[in-house]
Amino acid sequence: MTPRSLLYIPVLCIVAACSAEQPQVLHFQPDNEEERRYQFVSTSHISSRDAHDGEHSERIQHTEFKTYRVSQRDADSVQLNVQPDYLHAQADSGVAFGSVLGATTEADRVQLGTLAQGRDIEISFAEGRLLHASPEAYTRARLLLTGTLNQIQEVLAQPGLVSGMALEAGASRTIKENRPEGVPGFSLTLGEVRQHDASFTIEGDTDSGQVYGRMWIDRETGWLNRAGVVLISSFRDDGYQGEIRTIASITQAEWPYAELMEHSLTDVPIDFSPQAEDLDHLVTATEESIFAESQGTLQLNGDRFTLTYSHPLEEADEAGQFSFTQMQAFDEQGELLDLELQALRPYSYHDGDQVLTIGEVFPLGWENIQANLDQVHSIEAEVQWFPQELQLIPIDVPQQGSSELEHGNARARLQATENPREFDLYLYPTQHKLFGYQVYGAESGVMHALGFEGGPDWLNEREREVLNVLEHGEFPTHLSLQFRNEVPQQLRLVAFSIEQEAKAQQKVRFAVD
């Protein structure tokens, strides 16, 4: 079991390297007709005080999928169509609207219709300038529906925003143009240049607000990998004054953690005593055991589906990782419905005498979506299986200082404390290589989320945790380990290696239970 499994019970800045060897300048160079879909998620916390010192608070959550399609390109510029595919906005007060839900007022319905049409943009290759701005109606609709602060996602999502910047640490660009009112200016500073990507820091501190964030760009293709940004703004309006804190992410469409980052792993107690002495009790999964069932179950939850598939396995660690692709929806008579679907990467967990794999699926589009959802009786999907290998790797228990361990790009650090019977274990995962939270040789511990260590002092603990998940693409973890008895000389960690290519796939029908 991995730390991410405990949780299951918007910055498209596009750049590309000038050459595959040692690029010197960043450019956006997409392929003809190339398209990418991204998941935009944000949470805004609004706190205010009225003229009578009454306190008010509200939380607004926003999830959106958007597709960026290259429609035309020449030597100097590229044209893209930006199409919102799905939108869901929900306030704790109960107000909600979206591509499936619609809106409660005629004015909002008109704005949703405008937003559904998308927009076309043209970008200069040389400087990354937006040659043609968004239609005023689209910009106004997005502003009215999602608010000023969420517009920073729209700004950062502009392709080629850093085109022309030198590919060296410290290179910086100030973003002043094409910002909606209320969004502060900010700078983009290139940090680490790695083999496959480059990281940027987003910073801004003006009278209109404060901004801090991180983003990662694929060097070879120029497309965004993932990004996160925190924005704080004060307001005074109609007798109210207060603050809005928004944390927003833009990730690959299938990334499963964007909404889950609202939750936390903080202070989860763990008892290591029941675990086996080694991994010999785990069974090597086969294609036959993974795809033993030809059918799964389907459940409609609000404006999205949950697909569940069962495996006759004893432990979730035996299952590996999965993806749901090529999905089609059918009605009760078996007729194909006109409904496009987007799945998040599924997760697996142990449930009694089986392992369940569960994935969320979102309906895309704006026309007659609710009517189609009501008719869905089954969904067929190509289920791809990515096996994983597990091994135990020893790590020395330090009397002072720390011991470190690497597994691919995943890292583990065991730190001594002032108490000789207490140690801090820090786990830094990657998508395909990671350490599980099981610690062989330990007695008990407490799991905590691990916050991002950089950035300004005004970032709060929750914001740091979210930024750190985006930093690693998985959930970094801090384990506080305690020993009542003798402290061993070594502990053993479970190292996971997840295949990057599917070993097998099978078409599975998920039907209403």
Solvent accessible surface area in square Angstrom, and as a share of the most:
residue,aa,sasa,rsa
1,M,64,0.29
2,T,11,0.06
3,P,6,0.04
4,R,28,0.10
5,S,18,0.12
6,L,57,0.28
7,L,22,0.11
8,Y,24,0.09
9,I,179,0.91
10,P,3,0.02
11,V,0,0.00
12,L,0,0.00
13,C,0,0.00
14,I,0,0.00
15,V,1,0.00
16,A,3,0.02
17,A,22,0.17
18,C,67,0.40
19,S,53,0.34
20,A,105,0.81
21,E,152,0.68
22,Q,123,0.55
23,P,3,0.02
24,Q,118,0.52
25,V,48,0.28
26,L,1,0.00
27,H,42,0.19
28,F,1,0.00
29,Q,80,0.35
30,P,1,0.01
31,D,97,0.50
32,N,108,0.55
33,E,146,0.65
34,E,33,0.15
35,E,87,0.39
36,R,64,0.23
37,R,50,0.18
38,Y,0,0.00
39,Q,1,0.01
40,F,0,0.00
41,V,14,0.08
42,S,2,0.01
43,T,10,0.06
44,S,11,0.07
45,H,86,0.38
46,I,40,0.21
47,S,58,0.37
48,S,18,0.11
49,R,93,0.34
50,D,30,0.16
51,A,83,0.64
52,H,168,0.75
53,D,99,0.51
54,G,27,0.26
55,E,131,0.59
56,H,82,0.37
57,S,99,0.64
58,E,48,0.21
59,R,69,0.25
60,I,59,0.30
61,Q,60,0.27
62,H,6,0.03
63,T,7,0.04
64,E,1,0.00
65,F,0,0.00
66,K,2,0.01
67,T,1,0.00
68,Y,0,0.00
69,R,82,0.30
70,V,5,0.03
71,S,72,0.47
72,Q,107,0.48
73,R,79,0.29
74,D,81,0.42
75,A,95,0.74
76,D,107,0.56
77,S,8,0.05
78,V,1,0.00
79,Q,66,0.29
80,L,0,0.00
81,N,38,0.19
82,V,0,0.00
83,Q,38,0.17
84,P,0,0.00
85,D,12,0.06
86,Y,0,0.00
87,L,0,0.00
88,H,34,0.15
89,A,6,0.05
90,Q,67,0.30
91,A,10,0.08
92,D,91,0.47
93,S,80,0.51
94,G,50,0.48
95,V,95,0.55
96,A,25,0.19
97,F,28,0.11
98,G,1,0.01
99,S,10,0.06
100,V,11,0.06
101,L,82,0.41
102,G,26,0.25
103,A,14,0.11
104,T,116,0.67
105,T,66,0.39
106,E,107,0.48
107,A,65,0.51
108,D,46,0.24
109,R,111,0.41
110,V,85,0.49
111,Q,33,0.15
112,L,11,0.06
113,G,36,0.35
114,T,30,0.17
115,L,0,0.00
116,A,21,0.16
117,Q,140,0.62
118,G,8,0.07
119,R,17,0.06
120,D,94,0.49
121,I,3,0.02
122,E,27,0.12
123,I,1,0.00
124,S,12,0.08
125,F,10,0.04
126,A,69,0.54
127,E,96,0.43
128,G,4,0.04
129,R,124,0.45
130,L,30,0.15
131,L,66,0.33
132,H,113,0.51
133,A,74,0.57
134,S,24,0.15
135,P,70,0.44
136,E,145,0.65
137,A,63,0.48
138,Y,6,0.02
139,T,56,0.32
140,R,138,0.50
141,A,0,0.00
142,R,11,0.04
143,L,59,0.30
144,L,91,0.45
145,L,13,0.07
146,T,17,0.10
147,G,30,0.29
148,T,43,0.25
149,L,15,0.07
150,N,16,0.08
151,Q,3,0.01
152,I,1,0.01
153,Q,5,0.02
154,E,22,0.10
155,V,10,0.06
156,L,0,0.00
157,A,0,0.00
158,Q,13,0.06
159,P,0,0.00
160,G,0,0.00
161,L,13,0.06
162,V,0,0.00
163,S,0,0.00
164,G,29,0.27
165,M,11,0.05
166,A,40,0.31
167,L,19,0.09
168,E,104,0.47
169,A,79,0.61
170,G,51,0.49
171,A,18,0.14
172,S,68,0.44
173,R,63,0.23
174,T,78,0.45
175,I,12,0.06
176,K,139,0.59
177,E,124,0.56
178,N,78,0.40
179,R,82,0.30
180,P,28,0.18
181,E,157,0.71
182,G,33,0.32
183,V,2,0.01
184,P,1,0.01
185,G,17,0.16
186,F,4,0.02
187,S,28,0.18
188,L,0,0.00
189,T,39,0.23
190,L,2,0.01
191,G,27,0.26
192,E,103,0.46
193,V,53,0.30
194,R,99,0.36
195,Q,147,0.65
196,H,122,0.54
197,D,13,0.07
198,A,1,0.00
199,S,3,0.02
200,F,0,0.00
201,T,24,0.14
202,I,0,0.00
203,E,81,0.36
204,G,13,0.13
205,D,106,0.55
206,T,66,0.38
207,D,161,0.83
208,S,54,0.35
209,G,7,0.07
210,Q,50,0.22
211,V,3,0.02
212,Y,11,0.04
213,G,0,0.00
214,R,30,0.11
215,M,0,0.00
216,W,2,0.01
217,I,0,0.00
218,D,32,0.17
219,R,32,0.12
220,E,153,0.69
221,T,48,0.28
222,G,0,0.00
223,W,1,0.00
224,L,1,0.00
225,N,39,0.20
226,R,41,0.15
227,A,0,0.00
228,G,0,0.00
229,V,1,0.01
230,V,0,0.00
231,L,1,0.01
232,I,12,0.06
233,S,15,0.10
234,S,89,0.57
235,F,61,0.26
236,R,188,0.69
237,D,96,0.50
238,D,130,0.68
239,G,48,0.47
240,Y,88,0.33
241,Q,79,0.35
242,G,20,0.19
243,E,58,0.26
244,I,36,0.18
245,R,51,0.19
246,T,2,0.01
247,I,26,0.13
248,A,2,0.01
249,S,3,0.02
250,I,0,0.00
251,T,1,0.01
252,Q,54,0.24
253,A,4,0.03
254,E,83,0.37
255,W,23,0.08
256,P,9,0.06
257,Y,2,0.01
258,A,5,0.04
259,E,52,0.23
260,L,35,0.17
261,M,7,0.03
262,E,48,0.22
263,H,106,0.47
264,S,51,0.33
265,L,4,0.02
266,T,56,0.32
267,D,89,0.46
268,V,45,0.26
269,P,108,0.68
270,I,22,0.11
271,D,89,0.46
272,F,7,0.03
273,S,80,0.52
274,P,109,0.69
275,Q,54,0.24
276,A,42,0.32
277,E,146,0.66
278,D,53,0.28
279,L,32,0.16
280,D,124,0.64
281,H,90,0.40
282,L,36,0.18
283,V,89,0.51
284,T,116,0.68
285,A,13,0.10
286,T,64,0.37
287,E,87,0.39
288,E,132,0.59
289,S,27,0.17
290,I,0,0.00
291,F,16,0.07
292,A,55,0.43
293,E,82,0.37
294,S,86,0.55
295,Q,92,0.41
296,G,6,0.05
297,T,56,0.32
298,L,6,0.03
299,Q,114,0.51
300,L,71,0.35
301,N,63,0.32
302,G,64,0.62
303,D,6,0.03
304,R,34,0.12
305,F,3,0.01
306,T,24,0.14
307,L,0,0.00
308,T,30,0.18
309,Y,2,0.01
310,S,30,0.19
311,H,0,0.00
312,P,82,0.51
313,L,8,0.04
314,E,103,0.46
315,E,63,0.28
316,A,14,0.11
317,D,16,0.08
318,E,15,0.07
319,A,0,0.00
320,G,13,0.12
321,Q,17,0.08
322,F,3,0.01
323,S,24,0.16
324,F,11,0.04
325,T,46,0.27
326,Q,136,0.60
327,M,27,0.12
328,Q,82,0.37
329,A,0,0.00
330,F,32,0.14
331,D,21,0.11
332,E,123,0.55
333,Q,141,0.63
334,G,47,0.46
335,E,108,0.49
336,L,103,0.51
337,L,20,0.10
338,D,132,0.69
339,L,14,0.07
340,E,94,0.42
341,L,16,0.08
342,Q,24,0.11
343,A,6,0.05
344,L,13,0.06
345,R,26,0.09
346,P,7,0.04
347,Y,48,0.18
348,S,17,0.11
349,Y,48,0.18
350,H,75,0.34
351,D,60,0.31
352,G,59,0.57
353,D,115,0.59
354,Q,53,0.23
355,V,0,0.00
356,L,22,0.11
357,T,1,0.00
358,I,22,0.11
359,G,1,0.01
360,E,52,0.23
361,V,0,0.00
362,F,0,0.00
363,P,0,0.00
364,L,8,0.04
365,G,24,0.23
366,W,49,0.17
367,E,138,0.62
368,N,110,0.57
369,I,11,0.06
370,Q,76,0.34
371,A,55,0.42
372,N,21,0.11
373,L,3,0.02
374,D,101,0.52
375,Q,88,0.39
376,V,15,0.08
377,H,58,0.26
378,S,3,0.02
379,I,0,0.00
380,E,47,0.21
381,A,0,0.00
382,E,29,0.13
383,V,1,0.00
384,Q,48,0.22
385,W,4,0.01
386,F,35,0.14
387,P,20,0.13
388,Q,32,0.14
389,E,120,0.54
390,L,40,0.20
391,Q,93,0.41
392,L,39,0.19
393,I,31,0.15
394,P,65,0.41
395,I,5,0.03
396,D,77,0.40
397,V,20,0.12
398,P,14,0.09
399,Q,184,0.82
400,Q,156,0.69
401,G,41,0.39
402,S,51,0.33
403,S,20,0.13
404,E,116,0.52
405,L,31,0.15
406,E,125,0.56
407,H,18,0.08
408,G,52,0.50
409,N,127,0.65
410,A,0,0.00
411,R,94,0.34
412,A,1,0.01
413,R,58,0.21
414,L,0,0.00
415,Q,53,0.23
416,A,15,0.12
417,T,52,0.30
418,E,183,0.82
419,N,65,0.33
420,P,106,0.67
421,R,104,0.38
422,E,68,0.30
423,F,9,0.04
424,D,29,0.15
425,L,0,0.00
426,Y,36,0.14
427,L,4,0.02
428,Y,24,0.09
429,P,8,0.05
430,T,36,0.21
431,Q,78,0.35
432,H,49,0.22
433,K,71,0.30
434,L,4,0.02
435,F,4,0.02
436,G,0,0.00
437,Y,29,0.11
438,Q,27,0.12
439,V,0,0.00
440,Y,13,0.05
441,G,47,0.46
442,A,10,0.08
443,E,29,0.13
444,S,25,0.16
445,G,3,0.03
446,V,44,0.25
447,M,0,0.00
448,H,40,0.18
449,A,23,0.18
450,L,20,0.10
451,G,23,0.22
452,F,25,0.10
453,E,150,0.67
454,G,31,0.30
455,G,37,0.35
456,P,36,0.22
457,D,143,0.74
458,W,60,0.21
459,L,9,0.05
460,N,62,0.32
461,E,120,0.54
462,R,72,0.26
463,E,9,0.04
464,R,46,0.17
465,E,10,0.04
466,V,10,0.06
467,L,0,0.00
468,N,9,0.05
469,V,8,0.05
470,L,0,0.00
471,E,38,0.17
472,H,40,0.18
473,G,10,0.10
474,E,2,0.01
475,F,16,0.07
476,P,3,0.02
477,T,0,0.00
478,H,34,0.15
479,L,0,0.00
480,S,21,0.14
481,L,0,0.00
482,Q,54,0.24
483,F,6,0.03
484,R,164,0.60
485,N,99,0.51
486,E,148,0.66
487,V,41,0.23
488,P,40,0.25
489,Q,162,0.72
490,Q,93,0.41
491,L,1,0.01
492,R,88,0.32
493,L,0,0.00
494,V,1,0.00
495,A,1,0.00
496,F,1,0.00
497,S,24,0.15
498,I,9,0.04
499,E,81,0.36
500,Q,124,0.55
501,E,137,0.62
502,A,34,0.26
503,K,142,0.60
504,A,5,0.04
505,Q,92,0.41
506,Q,58,0.26
507,K,108,0.46
508,V,1,0.00
509,R,89,0.33
510,F,0,0.00
511,A,7,0.06
512,V,75,0.43
513,D,151,0.78
